[in-house]
Amino acid sequence: MSEEMPGSLGRRGFCLGITGLTLLVTPFARAANAIGNHNFIAVRVWPAEVYTRVTLETDAAVRFTYFTLDNPDRLVVDIEGVEFGKALETISDKVSATDPYIKLLRAGRFKPGVVRLVMELKTSVVPQVFTLDPVGEYGHRLVLDVYPEKPVDPLMALLGERENVAAASPSGANASKAAEENRPAQGSERQNKPGVNRLVTIVLDPGHGGEDPGAIGRMGTREKNVTLAIARRLKTRLEKEKNTRVVLTRDGDYFVSLNNRVQKARRARADLFVSIHADAWTHTSVRGSSVFVLSEKGASSTAARLLAQKENNADLIGGVNLKNVQDPFLARTLLDLSQTATKTDSIQLAKAMLGELGSVNSLHKKGVEQAGFAVLRAPDIPSVLVETAFISNLEEERKLANATYQIKFADAMARGILRYLEQNPPLSRSTQT
């Protein structure tokens, strides 16, 4: 099939329209809508090992069709009712030579009122193309996500490694079975059980990423960069300990939905989940570190409630394809955590970390705070959210951007985690996944 054939979608064609709910419509967008054809505002490309995202921002909602072609592999997107414009003139320069999936992007006028975007690919992909309504500083967005046909997921490599270790052990599967049979019932008193010497898996969750920068300080420091830097330093520190394995929910500048962050922790069978953020507030004098756990009934303060609302909006800003959200834990009312040890363990972990963070930074609140953070809703994993500091405070922003301070903060977090594990050794369980 030729790319230039007008009106043809091919044997793998799809057609999607504009989304329904509008969060924000500017006067400029309304004016453009009245004129007829609309304009491209910006093109952004977010390459990652897991997937690459291309975002085309427009001043009004658009209609589109797309299809894929073989030999060579290409994704073709026809965008209706738009002008070619300056934003597309340099689109080919947006793609890095190291992008794992995209070889080249090119665009041109296909026919009156239609711009055709052609994505030349390095391999066969599974595309997702969808629109996002305006939110925050973003206008309408058309999103092109390209995933490999065989998913590249470091987490799966980790799980495979675990299976190989179990199979290679002297006792093999019999030892794993015995460990599972001897596992105490959930909620039993830890102090009556001996410590278990086994591999502990800790999932670190650097907040935000990709289209979602998080909070931005007055010097331009972006929360998404700070959280990733601290998470990497914390991973390096924790993996110096015996029997400690650390997984990052993201290890680059790309967007991960709240749903996928929780699911990654559950798939890794995490013993602990630590989400890392950098707070912001309208009053620039506000400062200090905080540690939060999930609240089932309401936030511990108005500030905590507003913070949770902001963090829970990450999917809107980062850009999640809502048609693919199928998560039983986030799509229903919170499970009754009072029936398990998870909530108690989360509070104990938060207290241990808070005690150590006070040695490197002032504390915003001396006690553990609670709020309805979506990312903490795994029902079976002790989970905390750490607000490292207020990036809106100029002094704390300078600290967060400093490598030496990042190391000190990561070390304090590690001490808190290790102190918790020493006092609350993980229960025995099967190493098989």
C-alpha positions as CSV (number, residue, x, y, z in Angstrom):
1,M,0.0,0.0,0.0
2,S,1.3,3.5,-0.8
3,E,1.4,6.1,1.9
4,E,0.1,8.6,-0.6
5,M,-3.2,6.9,-1.3
6,P,-5.9,9.3,0.0
7,G,-8.8,8.1,2.0
8,S,-7.4,4.6,2.4
9,L,-6.8,3.1,5.9
10,G,-5.4,-0.3,4.8
11,R,-6.0,-3.7,6.3
12,R,-4.9,-2.5,9.8
13,G,-6.6,0.8,9.8
14,F,-8.3,2.6,12.7
15,C,-10.4,5.7,13.1
16,L,-10.8,7.7,16.3
17,G,-12.5,11.0,17.0
18,I,-12.1,13.8,19.5
19,T,-12.5,13.1,23.2
20,G,-15.6,14.2,25.0
21,L,-14.7,16.0,28.3
22,T,-13.1,19.4,28.0
23,L,-11.2,20.5,31.1
24,L,-10.0,23.9,29.8
25,V,-10.9,25.8,26.6
26,T,-9.0,29.1,26.1
27,P,-10.4,32.1,24.1
28,F,-7.6,31.5,21.6
29,A,-8.7,27.9,21.1
30,R,-12.3,29.0,20.6
31,A,-11.3,31.6,18.0
32,A,-9.3,29.0,16.1
33,N,-12.2,26.7,16.2
34,A,-14.4,29.3,14.7
35,I,-12.0,29.9,11.8
36,G,-11.9,26.2,10.7
37,N,-8.3,25.0,10.4
38,H,-6.2,24.8,13.6
39,N,-2.5,25.1,14.4
40,F,0.2,22.9,15.8
41,I,1.7,24.5,18.9
42,A,4.6,22.1,19.7
43,V,5.9,18.6,19.0
44,R,7.7,16.6,21.8
45,V,9.3,13.2,21.7
46,W,10.0,11.1,24.8
47,P,12.1,8.0,24.0
48,A,12.5,5.2,26.5
49,E,13.4,1.5,26.5
50,V,9.8,0.6,27.5
51,Y,8.1,2.8,24.8
52,T,8.5,6.0,22.9
53,R,5.9,8.8,23.1
54,V,5.3,11.5,20.5
55,T,3.1,14.4,21.6
56,L,1.6,16.9,19.1
57,E,0.0,19.8,20.9
58,T,-2.6,21.8,19.0
59,D,-4.8,24.8,19.7
60,A,-8.0,22.9,19.3
61,A,-9.3,19.3,19.3
62,V,-8.5,17.4,16.1
63,R,-9.8,14.3,14.3
64,F,-7.4,11.7,13.0
65,T,-7.0,8.3,11.4
66,Y,-4.0,6.1,11.5
67,F,-2.6,2.8,10.0
68,T,0.6,0.8,9.9
69,L,2.6,-0.3,6.9
70,D,5.2,-3.1,6.5
71,N,8.5,-3.4,4.6
72,P,9.6,-1.0,5.9
73,D,7.7,-0.6,9.2
74,R,5.8,2.7,9.4
75,L,3.1,4.3,11.4
76,V,1.0,6.8,9.3
77,V,-1.3,9.4,11.0
78,D,-3.6,11.7,9.1
79,I,-4.7,14.7,11.1
80,E,-7.7,16.6,9.9
81,G,-8.5,20.3,10.1
82,V,-5.0,21.6,10.8
83,E,-2.4,23.7,9.1
84,F,1.1,22.4,8.5
85,G,2.8,25.3,10.4
86,K,6.2,26.0,11.8
87,A,6.0,23.5,14.6
88,L,6.2,20.7,12.1
89,E,9.0,22.1,9.9
90,T,11.7,20.7,12.3
91,I,9.8,17.6,13.3
92,S,12.6,15.4,11.9
93,D,15.1,17.0,14.3
94,K,13.1,15.8,17.3
95,V,14.1,12.2,17.0
96,S,17.3,11.1,18.6
97,A,19.6,8.6,16.8
98,T,19.5,6.5,20.0
99,D,15.7,6.2,20.0
100,P,15.0,2.5,20.3
101,Y,11.9,2.5,18.1
102,I,11.7,5.6,15.8
103,K,14.1,6.0,12.9
104,L,12.5,9.2,11.4
105,L,9.5,11.5,11.7
106,R,8.3,13.5,8.7
107,A,5.2,15.4,8.0
108,G,3.6,17.3,5.1
109,R,0.3,18.5,3.6
110,F,-1.5,15.4,2.4
111,K,-4.5,17.1,0.9
112,P,-6.4,20.3,1.8
113,G,-7.1,20.5,5.5
114,V,-5.1,17.2,6.2
115,V,-1.6,16.9,7.5
116,R,0.0,13.4,7.2
117,L,2.6,12.4,9.7
118,V,4.8,9.4,8.8
119,M,6.8,7.6,11.5
120,E,9.6,5.4,10.1
121,L,10.3,2.6,12.6
122,K,13.3,0.6,13.5
123,T,11.2,-2.5,14.4
124,S,7.6,-3.7,14.4
125,V,5.5,-1.9,17.0
126,V,2.1,-1.9,18.7
127,P,0.9,1.7,18.4
128,Q,-1.6,3.5,20.6
129,V,-2.9,6.8,19.2
130,F,-5.3,8.9,21.3
131,T,-6.2,12.5,22.2
132,L,-6.0,14.4,25.5
133,D,-8.0,17.3,26.6
134,P,-6.4,20.6,27.8
135,V,-5.1,20.5,31.4
136,G,-2.6,22.7,33.3
137,E,-0.3,24.5,30.9
138,Y,-1.1,22.1,28.0
139,G,-3.6,22.6,25.2
140,H,-5.1,19.8,23.2
141,R,-2.7,16.9,22.6
142,L,-2.6,14.1,20.1
143,V,-0.4,11.3,21.5
144,L,1.4,8.6,19.6
145,D,2.8,5.8,21.8
146,V,4.8,3.0,20.1
147,Y,5.4,-0.1,22.0
148,P,7.5,-3.1,20.8
149,E,5.6,-6.2,19.7
150,K,7.6,-8.1,22.3
151,P,7.6,-5.8,25.4
152,V,10.9,-4.7,26.8
153,D,10.4,-4.7,30.5
154,P,13.3,-4.7,32.9
155,L,10.9,-6.0,35.6
156,M,10.3,-9.2,33.6
157,A,14.1,-9.7,33.5
158,L,14.2,-9.3,37.2
159,L,11.4,-11.9,37.7
160,G,13.2,-14.3,35.4
161,E,16.4,-13.9,37.3
162,R,14.6,-14.7,40.5
163,E,13.2,-17.9,39.0
164,N,16.7,-18.9,37.9
165,V,18.1,-18.4,41.4
166,A,15.3,-20.5,42.9
167,A,15.8,-23.3,40.4
168,A,19.6,-23.3,40.9
169,S,19.4,-23.5,44.7
170,P,20.4,-26.9,46.3
171,S,16.8,-27.6,47.5
172,G,15.2,-26.3,44.3
173,A,11.5,-26.1,44.1
174,N,11.0,-28.3,47.3
175,A,12.6,-25.5,49.4
176,S,10.3,-22.9,47.8
177,K,7.3,-25.1,48.5
178,A,8.3,-25.6,52.1
179,A,8.9,-21.9,52.7
180,E,5.4,-21.2,51.3
181,E,3.8,-23.8,53.5
182,N,5.6,-22.5,56.6
183,R,4.6,-18.9,56.0
184,P,2.7,-17.4,58.9
185,A,-0.9,-16.3,58.3
186,Q,-1.1,-12.7,57.2
187,G,-1.5,-10.3,60.1
188,S,0.2,-12.6,62.6
189,E,2.4,-11.0,65.2
190,R,5.8,-10.4,63.8
191,Q,7.5,-10.3,67.2
192,N,6.6,-13.9,67.7
193,K,8.3,-15.0,64.5
194,P,12.1,-15.4,63.8
195,G,13.6,-13.1,61.2
196,V,13.8,-14.6,57.7
197,N,17.0,-14.4,55.7
198,R,15.7,-13.9,52.2
199,L,15.9,-11.5,49.3
200,V,14.0,-8.3,50.0
201,T,12.5,-6.5,47.0
202,I,12.1,-2.7,47.4
203,V,10.3,-0.7,44.6
204,L,11.2,3.0,44.4
205,D,8.8,5.2,42.5
206,P,10.3,8.5,41.1
207,G,7.3,10.8,40.8
208,H,6.2,12.3,37.5
209,G,8.2,12.1,34.2
210,G,7.9,12.8,30.5
211,E,5.0,15.1,29.7
212,D,4.4,15.6,33.5
213,P,7.3,17.7,34.9
214,G,5.8,17.8,38.4
215,A,6.4,21.0,40.4
216,I,8.9,23.5,39.0
217,G,11.0,25.7,41.2
218,R,11.9,29.4,40.7
219,M,15.3,28.4,39.3
220,G,13.7,26.0,36.8
221,T,14.4,22.8,38.7
222,R,11.9,20.2,37.7
223,E,10.5,17.7,40.2
224,K,10.6,14.8,37.8
225,N,14.4,15.2,37.5
226,V,15.0,15.5,41.2
227,T,12.9,12.5,42.1
228,L,14.7,10.3,39.5
229,A,18.2,11.5,40.7
230,I,17.4,10.7,44.3
231,A,15.8,7.4,43.5
232,R,18.9,6.3,41.5
233,R,21.1,7.3,44.4
234,L,18.9,5.5,46.9
235,K,18.9,2.4,44.7
236,T,22.7,2.4,44.6
237,R,22.9,2.7,48.4
238,L,20.3,0.0,49.2
239,E,21.9,-2.5,46.8
240,K,25.1,-2.4,48.8
241,E,23.2,-4.3,51.5
242,K,23.1,-8.1,51.5
243,N,19.9,-9.7,50.1
244,T,18.4,-6.4,48.9
245,R,17.1,-5.9,45.4
246,V,15.7,-2.5,44.2
247,V,13.4,-1.9,41.2
248,L,12.5,1.6,39.8
249,T,9.1,2.2,38.4
250,R,10.8,4.4,35.8
251,D,14.5,4.8,35.1
252,G,14.3,7.6,32.5
253,D,12.4,10.7,31.6
254,Y,9.1,9.1,30.4
255,F,5.6,9.0,31.7
256,V,4.3,6.0,33.8
257,S,0.6,6.0,34.8
258,L,-0.3,5.7,38.5
259,N,-2.0,2.4,37.7
260,N,1.2,1.0,36.1
261,R,3.3,2.2,39.1
262,V,1.2,0.2,41.5
263,Q,1.1,-2.8,39.1
264,K,4.9,-2.9,38.7
265,A,5.2,-3.1,42.5
266,R,2.7,-6.0,42.7
267,R,4.3,-7.9,39.8
268,A,7.7,-7.6,41.4
269,R,6.1,-8.9,44.6
270,A,7.6,-5.9,46.4
271,D,8.1,-6.0,50.1
272,L,8.1,-2.2,50.3
273,F,7.0,0.6,48.0
274,V,8.5,4.1,48.3
275,S,7.2,6.9,46.1
276,I,9.5,10.0,45.9
277,H,8.3,13.5,45.3
278,A,9.2,17.2,45.8
279,D,6.4,19.3,47.2
280,A,5.3,22.8,46.2
281,W,3.2,25.4,47.8
282,T,1.9,28.9,47.0
283,H,3.7,30.4,50.0
284,T,7.4,30.1,49.1
285,S,8.5,30.3,52.7
286,V,7.0,26.8,53.5
287,R,9.7,24.2,53.8
288,G,10.5,20.8,55.2
289,S,10.3,17.1,54.5
290,S,7.2,14.9,55.0
291,V,6.3,11.2,54.9
292,F,2.7,10.1,53.9
293,V,0.8,6.9,54.1
294,L,-2.6,6.1,52.6
295,S,-5.7,7.4,54.3
296,E,-8.9,5.6,53.8
297,K,-11.2,8.2,55.4
298,G,-9.7,11.6,54.6
299,A,-6.5,13.6,54.8
300,S,-4.7,14.5,58.0
301,S,-4.7,18.1,57.0
302,T,-6.0,20.5,54.3
303,A,-2.5,20.7,52.8
304,A,-2.2,16.9,52.7
305,R,-5.6,16.7,50.9
306,L,-4.6,19.3,48.3
307,L,-1.2,17.6,47.8
308,A,-2.9,14.3,47.2
309,Q,-5.2,15.9,44.6
310,K,-2.3,17.4,42.8
311,E,-0.3,14.1,42.7
312,N,-3.4,12.2,41.7
313,N,-3.8,14.5,38.7
314,A,-0.5,13.2,37.3
315,D,-2.3,10.9,34.8
316,L,-4.2,13.9,33.3
317,I,-1.0,15.9,32.9
318,G,1.3,13.0,31.9
319,G,-1.3,11.6,29.5
320,V,-2.9,8.3,30.1
321,N,-5.0,6.4,27.5
322,L,-8.1,5.9,29.6
323,K,-9.4,3.1,27.4
324,N,-6.5,0.9,28.6
325,V,-7.0,1.5,32.3
326,Q,-8.2,-1.8,33.7
327,D,-7.0,-2.0,37.3
328,P,-9.2,-3.7,39.9
329,F,-7.5,-1.9,42.8
330,L,-7.7,1.6,41.5
331,A,-11.1,1.2,39.8
332,R,-13.1,0.3,43.0
333,T,-13.5,1.5,46.5
334,L,-10.3,1.1,48.7
335,L,-10.0,-2.3,50.2
336,D,-10.4,-2.5,54.0
337,L,-6.7,-2.4,54.9
338,S,-7.6,-2.7,58.6
339,Q,-8.0,-6.5,58.0
340,T,-4.3,-6.8,57.1
341,A,-1.0,-5.7,58.5
342,T,-0.3,-3.4,55.5
343,K,-1.5,-0.2,57.0
344,T,0.3,-0.7,60.3
345,D,3.5,-1.6,58.5
346,S,3.2,1.5,56.3
347,I,3.0,3.7,59.3
348,Q,6.0,2.0,61.0
349,L,8.0,2.4,57.8
350,A,7.0,6.1,57.6
351,K,8.0,6.7,61.2
352,A,11.4,5.0,60.7
353,M,12.1,7.1,57.6
354,L,10.8,10.4,59.1
355,G,13.2,9.9,62.1
356,E,16.2,9.7,59.7
357,L,15.1,12.5,57.4
358,G,15.1,15.0,60.3
359,S,18.9,14.6,60.4
360,V,19.4,16.1,57.0
361,N,16.5,18.5,56.6
362,S,13.8,20.2,58.7
363,L,10.5,18.4,59.0
364,H,7.4,20.0,57.7
365,K,5.4,17.9,60.2
366,K,6.9,15.9,63.0
367,G,4.4,13.1,62.6
368,V,3.4,10.8,59.7
369,E,0.7,12.4,57.5
370,Q,-2.1,10.7,55.7
371,A,-3.9,11.4,52.4
372,G,-5.7,9.5,49.6
373,F,-2.7,9.1,47.2
374,A,-3.7,6.8,44.4
375,V,-0.1,5.5,44.0
376,L,-0.2,4.1,47.6
377,R,-3.2,1.9,46.9
378,A,-1.6,-1.5,46.5
379,P,-3.6,-3.5,49.1
380,D,-0.8,-5.9,50.1
381,I,2.4,-3.8,50.1
382,P,3.6,-1.4,52.9
383,S,3.7,1.9,51.0
384,V,4.8,5.4,51.8
385,L,5.2,8.6,49.8
386,V,8.2,10.9,50.7
387,E,8.0,14.6,50.0
388,T,11.8,15.3,50.0
389,A,11.4,19.1,50.3
390,F,9.5,22.1,49.0
391,I,10.9,22.8,45.5
392,S,8.9,26.1,45.7
393,N,11.2,27.2,48.5
394,L,14.3,28.7,46.9
395,E,16.7,27.4,49.6
396,E,15.3,23.9,49.4
397,E,15.3,24.0,45.6
398,R,19.0,24.7,45.7
399,K,19.5,21.7,48.0
400,L,17.4,19.4,45.8
401,A,19.4,20.3,42.7
402,N,22.7,19.7,44.5
403,A,24.3,16.2,44.0
404,T,25.9,16.1,47.5
405,Y,22.6,16.9,49.2
406,Q,20.8,14.3,47.0
407,I,23.3,11.7,48.3
408,K,22.8,12.7,51.9
409,F,19.0,12.6,51.5
410,A,19.2,9.2,49.8
411,D,21.4,7.9,52.6
412,A,18.9,9.1,55.2
413,M,16.0,7.4,53.4
414,A,18.1,4.2,53.2
415,R,18.8,4.3,57.0
416,G,15.1,4.6,57.7
417,I,14.2,1.7,55.3
418,L,16.9,-0.6,56.8
419,R,15.9,0.3,60.4
420,Y,12.3,-0.7,59.5
421,L,13.4,-4.0,58.0
422,E,15.6,-4.8,61.0
423,Q,12.7,-4.2,63.3
424,N,10.1,-5.9,61.0
425,P,11.9,-8.7,59.1
426,P,9.9,-9.8,56.1
427,L,8.0,-13.0,56.3
428,S,9.1,-16.1,54.5
429,R,7.5,-16.7,51.1
430,S,8.0,-18.7,47.9
431,T,10.6,-17.2,45.5
432,Q,8.6,-18.4,42.5
433,T,6.5,-15.9,40.7
